[in-house]
Amino acid sequence: MNELNISAVDATAMETAATASAPKHKWLSKLTRGAKKATMFCTIAGVMASTCVTQAFAAGTGAVDTSSFISTACTVLKSVICLIGAGVGVWGVVNLLEGYGQDNPASKSQGMKQLMAGGGVALIGITLVPLLSGLFG
């Protein structure tokens, strides 16, 4: 007596609803996921490598000259800030492409914001760090 009451829905209507929400370019969506992972890995690896290089400069001779240390630290800081800005910018480009692939305005907007923010961070690294080097040197 326990009968399952299933509402009558046309199979074609269900297929139409399922395909309407699917992204237009599935390969672009999969590609952007991989690109996000690669961007994150490269950004983290670059920051770790620049940190190791800074430690190697400080431990190379045993005696640290203040002027060379400040110039080296400013060079490394400039590189790290530009690398982080470039990573955020590339992440923004990937989000932008993902937004165009899925026809998603929110993802396009987020990608454009990240692209502009990454460019701003890189610009700050290029212009502000040399000024700080002159201030401490």
Residue pairs with C-beta under 8 A, 6 or more apart in sequence:
23 29
23 101
23 102
23 103
24 101
24 102
24 103
25 101
25 102
28 97
28 98
28 100
28 101
28 102
29 98
29 101
29 102
32 94
32 95
32 97
32 98
32 101
35 90
35 94
36 91
36 94
36 95
39 87
39 90
39 91
39 94
40 87
40 91
42 87
43 83
43 84
43 86
43 87
46 80
46 83
46 87
47 80
47 83
47 84
50 76
50 79
50 80
50 83
51 80
53 76
54 72
54 73
54 76
57 69
57 72
58 64
58 69
67 137
70 133
70 136
70 137
71 133
71 137
74 129
74 130
74 132
74 133
74 136
77 125
77 129
77 132
78 125
78 126
78 129
78 130
80 125
81 121
81 122
81 124
81 125
81 129
82 122
82 125
82 126
84 121
84 125
85 118
85 119
85 120
85 121
85 122
85 123
85 124
85 125
86 118
86 122
87 118
88 114
88 117
88 118
88 121
89 114
89 115
89 117
89 118
89 119
89 122
90 118
91 114
91 118
92 110
92 111
92 112
92 113
92 114
92 115
92 116
92 117
92 118
93 111
93 115
94 111
95 107
95 108
95 110
95 111
95 114
96 107
96 108
96 111
96 112
96 115
97 111
98 104
98 107
98 111
99 105
99 106
99 107
99 108
99 109
99 110
99 111
100 108
